[in-house]
Amino acid sequence: MEQMANFQEIKQRFKNASLDEQIKIYTNTQGLSVDQFKELLRMFPIQHLDKLERAMA
């Protein structure tokens, strides 16, 4: 339950973050499940996916 509450906090921060902050949260957050990463990715602006891909390389 603690993990889910923590994810809700991460998700809210991600939602309110600037593009650069979103990339930082996505690339530096550890311990999330694949489904949680997918949920964050659905909130990411699709036109900037290339920038996220470069940050992950």
Sequence and secondary structure as in RCSB ss.txt:
>XXXX:A:sequence
MEQMANFQEIKQRFKNASLDEQIKIYTNTQGLSVDQFKELLRMFPIQHLDKLERAMA
>XXXX:A:secstr
 HHHHHHHHHHHHHHHS HHHHHHHHHH  S  HHHHHHHHHHS GGGHHHHHHHH 
